[in-house]
Amino acid sequence: MVRREFLGLTAAAIAAAQQKKPANESVTATATQDTTPRVGVVLSSFTGAAEHDGTKLKGLADPRPNNASLTDAQFDALVRRAIELGDTRTGGLDTAISPDDWVVIKPDITSCYGLGPEIKDGGAHLRYVPGSVTDLRMVRTLIHWLLEHKCGARFTIAEGSPEWLPMERSKSPTDGWTTTWGGAFGGLSYKSLVADLGRKFPAVKFDLVDLNFDEPVELPVQGAPAASKNPSGAYYIPKTIQQCDKLISLSPLKTDRHTGVSLAMKNYIGIAPGSRYGFPKRGLDKLGDPNEVLVDLYSFHPADYAIVGGCFGVEGDPSGDDAASVHHNLVIAGMSAVAVDMVGAAVMGFEPSELKFLSLAEKKGFGGWDMVDLIWTRGNGVEEAARKFRRAAPAKT
C-alpha cells in the first residue's frame, strides 16, 4: 500500500467497521521488502487471518468479544500474540534485546487512581479516567515474555508523571507506584509487581525509577532541534534514560488536545524531569509547541520497541470533564514506534498526515509516511479494529 492509500485508511476503516465487513490484512507488503515495518494488530476477538501470500495466521485460543471483560490469562495471550505478529523478517523483540541489556520500560502512569483535584499535596491531580494509564498487566506480560526469551539482565520501570508525586515527597495517601488502581489490574501495583518479579527471578535486577527526581544531565539534541523556542536544543534528561541500553514504550490509546493522540511517542513527555520543568511541567511550554518538544525528547533515546492499547483507552480531553473511557480490547505492537503510532492513530479515526509530531519525526529521521513506503499490519485489519475516538478540543494558543 502506498502512502496516499495508507492515509485514506481512516475513513475506509470506519466505514468498513460500521458495515462489519471482514478483513485480513489492511496493509500488505511484498515478500522482498525486508525493511518494511511490521505491526501486530490484535483484538480480543481475533480468530485468525491470512498473510498477503495466503499463509494462515493463528488466532487466539480463547477469543472474546472486544467489549468483554478479560481474565488475566486472556489478556496475557492478547499481548503475546501482538508481540509475535509485530516481528520483522530480520527479527523481533527477542533479537532487539540482548541477554545482558539494561531495559527501561516506560509505561504511561500520567494519572493516579485515588488522587483527585481535592488532594492538595503539591501535585497537579486531574480526575482519574479508566484507560488513561498503561494496563499494568501489559508490563507484567512484557517482562515475563522477555525473560522467557532470555532477554535483559536488569529491568527498570520508569515514569515521570506531571500530576503526582511519590509518597515520600508528598503527604498523599498513595502514588502511581503504590496504588492498586481500584482492582482494575487484578489488584496489582507497580511496587508489588517488582517485588513479585524479584522473587521469581532472583538473578535479574528489577527497580522503579521516578524520572522526575532521577539525577538529570543537560544534553543537546542531536541534529537541529525541533522546538522553535529552544535554539540551543538543550534539555535536562534523567540519567536512567541516557544510560540504559534499551527502552520500550507502553501506552494506552488516548486523545490529546495538544498532539491529537497520545501514544508511544507522546509517552516521552514523561521523561522530562519535573524537578527541572515543574508540575505539571509547564517549563516545557517555554521551549516550543508540545509536538516539537516531544520529538526532541524522543530523540534522546528512540524507542527500541512500542506497544499501545489495552482493554481501555480514553476519548475527549483527558485534562477536562468530557473525557470518557473506551472499551476496545486491542493491542498494537512493533519495532517502529512511528509505525505503531501511525496505525494506532488510524484505528482511532485520525489521518496520520494531520498529526504534526509524525511529520516532525519524519524530518528527524525516525520514520514516517514519506520515508516508509509500506506498513505491513498483521493480525486484525485496521478497518476491523477501527473505533472512532471523540477528539479533544484543541488547546488554546
C-alpha positions as a printed Julia matrix, in Angstrom:
397×3 Matrix{Float64}:
   0.0     0.0    0.0
   1.41    3.38  -0.98
   1.37    6.49   1.12
  -1.84    8.01  -0.23
  -3.63    4.7    0.29
  -2.5     4.43   3.91
  -3.56    7.98   4.67
  -7.01    7.13   3.38
  -7.28    4.19   5.73
  -9.11    6.05   8.47
 -12.28    6.83   6.57
 -12.28    3.41   4.94
 -11.62    1.7    8.23
 -14.52    3.35   9.98
 -16.88    2.7    7.1
 -15.85   -0.95   6.96
 -16.23   -1.32  10.71
 -19.72    0.14  10.59
 -20.66   -2.27   7.8
 -18.98   -5.14   9.7
 -17.04   -6.24   6.65
 -14.4    -8.89   7.36
 -10.79   -8.17   6.51
  -7.49   -9.91   6.94
  -4.6    -7.62   6.15
  -5.31   -3.9    5.82
  -1.76   -3.07   4.8
   0.41   -5.56   2.94
   3.91   -5.73   1.56
   5.79   -7.83  -0.94
   7.93  -10.62   0.44
  11.12   -8.98  -0.76
  10.76   -5.77   1.26
  12.56   -6.72   4.48
  12.82   -3.12   5.66
   9.04   -2.67   5.73
   7.91   -2.06   9.32
   5.56   -4.76  10.53
   2.97   -4.02  13.18
   0.91   -6.57  15.07
  -2.75   -5.56  15.49
  -4.78   -7.91  17.67
  -8.3    -7.62  19.08
  -9.5    -9.96  21.81
 -11.88  -11.42  19.18
  -9.03  -12.42  16.81
  -9.74  -15.85  15.34
  -7.03  -15.86  12.69
  -6.2   -14.22   9.38
  -4.19  -14.72   6.22
  -0.92  -13.13   5.14
  -0.73  -11.43   1.75
   0.69  -14.68   0.32
  -2.08  -16.81   1.77
  -0.15  -18.07   4.8
  -2.54  -18.61   7.68
  -2.05  -16.69  10.92
  -3.23  -18.48  14.03
  -5.85  -16.72  16.12
  -6.24  -16.54  19.88
  -7.0   -19.82  21.62
  -9.83  -18.22  23.6
 -11.19  -15.26  21.57
 -13.61  -12.94  23.33
 -15.81  -10.0   22.22
 -13.98   -6.7   22.02
 -16.08   -5.27  24.83
 -15.74   -8.31  27.11
 -14.03   -8.29  30.48
 -10.84  -10.29  30.02
  -9.25  -12.59  32.54
  -5.54  -12.19  33.23
  -4.86  -15.26  31.06
  -6.9   -13.89  28.14
  -5.2   -10.51  28.33
  -1.77  -12.14  28.59
  -2.48  -14.13  25.41
  -3.66  -10.98  23.62
  -0.43   -9.1   24.38
   1.76  -12.06  23.47
   0.03  -12.54  20.1
   0.54   -8.87  19.22
   4.24   -9.13  20.08
   4.6   -12.25  17.92
   2.89  -10.62  14.96
   5.0    -7.46  15.31
   8.18   -9.32  14.37
  10.1    -8.18  11.29
  11.67  -10.52   8.74
  15.07   -9.9   10.31
  13.91  -10.49  13.87
  11.66   -9.16  16.54
  11.66   -8.11  20.16
  13.77  -11.12  21.14
  16.56  -10.05  18.78
  16.34   -6.37  19.78
  17.11   -7.08  23.45
  20.36   -8.83  24.43
  20.71  -11.1   27.49
  22.85   -8.56  29.37
  20.86   -5.42  28.47
  19.53   -2.89  30.94
  15.96   -2.42  29.73
  13.87    0.59  30.68
  10.14    0.04  30.37
   8.33    3.37  30.08
   4.6     2.98  30.83
   2.15    5.86  30.87
   1.33    6.46  34.55
   0.26   10.05  33.98
  -2.57    9.99  36.5
  -3.1     8.06  39.71
  -6.18    6.27  41.0
  -7.04    7.57  44.46
  -5.74   11.09  43.83
  -8.03   13.81  42.51
  -8.12   17.59  42.35
  -9.24   17.69  46.0
  -5.86   16.33  47.18
  -3.53   19.26  47.93
  -0.06   17.75  48.18
   1.91   19.66  45.55
   0.8    17.52  42.62
  -1.41   18.69  39.75
  -4.03   15.96  40.03
  -6.76   15.56  37.44
  -9.84   13.36  37.54
  -8.82    9.73  37.05
 -10.41    8.1   33.99
 -10.07    4.32  33.43
  -7.93    3.83  30.32
  -5.75    6.87  30.96
  -2.79    4.76  32.1
  -0.97    1.71  30.79
  -2.57   -1.58  31.82
  -0.17   -2.89  34.45
  -0.75   -6.45  33.29
   0.81   -5.47  29.95
   4.01   -4.52  31.78
   3.97   -7.88  33.59
   3.39   -9.87  30.4
   6.12   -7.99  28.56
   8.73   -8.64  31.26
   7.78  -12.31  31.51
   7.96  -12.64  27.72
  11.41  -11.08  27.62
  12.75  -13.28  30.42
  11.31  -16.4   28.79
  13.32  -15.44  25.7
  16.46  -14.75  27.77
  16.35  -11.02  27.08
  17.59   -8.49  29.63
  19.57   -8.57  32.89
  18.01   -5.51  34.51
  14.52   -4.09  34.16
  13.67   -0.57  35.26
  10.09    0.64  35.19
  10.4     4.42  34.81
   7.94    7.29  34.75
   7.87   11.0   35.49
   4.23   11.95  35.93
   3.16   15.58  35.52
   0.39   15.02  38.08
   1.5    13.0   41.11
   4.49   12.96  43.43
   5.98    9.89  45.11
   4.61    9.42  48.61
   7.95   10.14  50.27
   7.86   13.63  48.72
   4.21   14.41  49.48
   1.52   13.94  52.1
  -0.71   11.99  49.73
  -2.15    8.61  50.73
  -0.91    6.88  47.58
   1.05    7.41  44.36
   1.48    5.84  40.95
   3.84    3.21  42.32
   1.67    2.02  45.22
  -1.95    2.42  44.03
  -3.78   -0.8   43.16
  -5.99    1.05  40.64
  -9.22    0.12  42.33
  -8.61   -3.52  41.45
  -8.65   -2.77  37.7
  -5.48   -4.75  37.03
  -6.14   -7.65  39.34
  -5.01   -5.75  42.42
  -1.51   -5.17  41.05
   0.61   -2.18  41.94
   4.0    -1.39  40.45
   5.68   -1.97  43.8
   4.04   -5.36  44.25
   4.88   -6.33  40.66
   8.57   -5.54  41.12
   8.64   -7.44  44.42
   6.99  -10.47  42.82
   9.35  -10.43  39.85
  12.33  -10.24  42.2
  11.17  -13.39  43.99
  10.54  -15.3   40.76
  13.74  -14.21  39.0
  16.4   -13.64  41.71
  19.24  -13.43  39.18
  17.65  -10.42  37.46
  17.54   -6.9   38.85
  14.2    -5.05  38.96
  13.62   -1.48  40.1
  11.36    1.56  39.87
  12.71    4.99  38.95
  10.79    8.22  39.25
  12.18   10.21  36.34
  11.04   13.47  37.89
  13.72   13.11  40.55
  16.3    10.88  38.86
  19.61   12.75  38.52
  19.36   14.84  35.33
  22.06   15.8   32.87
  21.79   18.67  30.42
  22.3    17.4   26.9
  21.89   18.83  23.39
  19.57   17.26  20.85
  21.47   15.55  18.05
  20.97   17.5   14.84
  18.68   20.5   14.56
  16.21   20.83  17.46
  12.54   20.64  16.54
  11.42   23.01  19.3
  11.25   26.52  17.82
  11.86   28.33  21.12
  14.84   26.22  22.11
  17.54   27.06  19.57
  20.29   25.56  21.73
  18.47   22.24  21.68
  19.46   21.55  25.29
  17.22   19.53  27.62
  17.56   18.01  31.04
  17.4    14.24  30.65
  17.36   11.69  33.5
  20.49    9.58  33.67
  18.38    6.44  33.55
  17.18    7.37  30.05
  20.66    8.42  28.97
  22.45    5.33  30.23
  20.06    2.4   29.71
  20.68    0.0   26.83
  17.13   -0.38  25.55
  13.83    1.43  26.01
  10.31    0.13  25.42
   7.33    2.5   25.35
   3.92    1.21  26.54
   0.88    3.43  26.25
  -2.92    3.23  26.07
  -4.81    4.77  23.16
  -5.76    8.31  24.18
  -6.73   11.56  22.54
  -4.83   14.72  23.43
  -5.66   18.4   23.0
  -2.08   19.32  22.06
  -0.98   16.45  19.83
  -4.26   14.89  18.69
  -3.37   11.46  20.03
  -1.27   10.27  22.94
   0.53    7.06  22.04
   4.07    5.63  22.14
   5.85    8.86  21.21
   3.74   11.21  23.37
   4.66    8.92  26.26
   8.11   10.55  26.12
   6.84   13.72  27.79
   7.2    11.62  30.93
  11.0    11.55  30.65
  11.26   15.31  31.23
  12.14   15.72  34.92
   9.59   17.65  36.95
  12.41   18.72  39.25
  13.57   20.93  36.36
  10.37   21.65  34.44
   7.87   21.81  37.3
   4.48   20.23  37.87
   2.68   19.82  35.52
   5.91   20.52  33.55
   4.93   23.98  32.34
   8.61   24.7   31.82
   8.43   22.66  28.62
   5.86   25.1   27.2
   8.56   27.76  27.06
  10.64   25.64  24.69
   8.12   25.31  21.88
   4.98   23.61  20.65
   4.3    20.3   22.5
   4.63   18.39  19.22
   8.1    19.83  18.75
   9.17   19.19  22.32
   8.06   15.57  22.35
  10.02   14.82  19.15
  13.13   16.38  20.72
  12.66   14.33  23.89
  12.12   11.19  21.83
  15.42   11.74  20.03
  17.48   11.25  23.19
  16.65    7.53  23.21
  14.23    6.47  20.47
  12.09    3.5   21.47
  13.53    0.1   20.66
  10.01   -1.3   20.75
   6.49    0.05  21.23
   3.18   -1.37  22.41
  -0.03    0.65  22.54
  -3.57   -0.21  23.55
  -5.01   -2.43  26.24
  -8.55   -3.11  27.41
  -9.44    0.57  27.72
  -8.45    3.89  26.18
  -9.69    7.46  26.58
 -11.51    9.81  24.21
 -12.19   13.51  24.64
  -9.94   15.79  26.64
  -8.17   13.83  29.42
  -7.48   17.12  31.17
 -11.17   18.16  31.09
 -14.55   16.94  32.24
 -15.55   15.42  28.89
 -13.0    12.58  28.96
 -14.57    9.11  28.73
 -13.28    5.55  28.72
 -13.31    3.49  25.52
 -13.52   -0.3   25.92
 -11.81   -1.9   22.93
  -9.54   -4.84  23.96
  -6.89   -4.02  21.37
  -3.09   -4.3   21.38
  -0.8    -2.87  18.67
   2.93   -3.72  18.77
   6.04   -3.32  16.65
   9.69   -2.4   16.36
   8.97    1.08  14.95
   7.24    3.44  17.37
   6.38    5.77  14.49
   4.71    2.94  12.55
   2.86    1.78  15.69
   1.64    5.35  16.3
   0.52    5.7   12.69
  -1.54    2.52  12.88
  -2.88    3.46  16.32
  -3.91    6.89  15.09
  -5.65    5.4   12.03
  -7.56    2.98  14.26
  -8.71    5.95  16.38
 -10.05    7.81  13.35
  -7.14   10.18  12.67
  -5.32   10.69   9.4
  -1.6    10.25  10.2
  -0.82   13.2    7.92
  -2.75   15.57  10.19
  -0.6    14.77  13.23
   2.23   17.26  13.45
   4.52   15.16  15.62
   4.6    12.39  12.99
   5.74   14.77  10.25
   8.37   16.2   12.6
   9.52   12.68  13.46
   9.95   12.0    9.75
  12.08   15.11   9.33
  14.23   13.98  12.26
  14.76   10.63  10.55
  12.61    8.42  12.8
  10.35    7.23  10.01
   7.1     8.4    8.53
   4.79    8.01   5.58
   7.24    9.59   3.13
  10.24    7.55   4.3
   8.4     4.23   4.71
   6.6     3.15   1.58
   4.61    0.43   3.29
   3.4    -0.55   6.71
   2.58   -4.22   6.98
  -0.09   -4.86   9.6
  -0.51   -8.45  10.73
  -3.48   -9.88  12.57
  -6.66   -7.84  12.52
  -7.07   -5.28   9.75
  -7.13   -1.6   10.62
 -10.72   -1.49   9.37
 -11.67   -4.29  11.75
 -10.02   -2.56  14.71
 -11.34    0.91  13.86
 -13.18    2.74  16.62
 -13.52    6.47  16.02
 -12.43    8.28  19.19
 -14.11   11.55  20.08
 -11.46   14.24  19.71
 -10.25   16.6   22.37
 -10.86   20.28  21.7
  -7.56   21.84  20.55
  -5.62   23.7   23.22
  -5.85   27.48  23.09
  -2.74   29.13  21.75
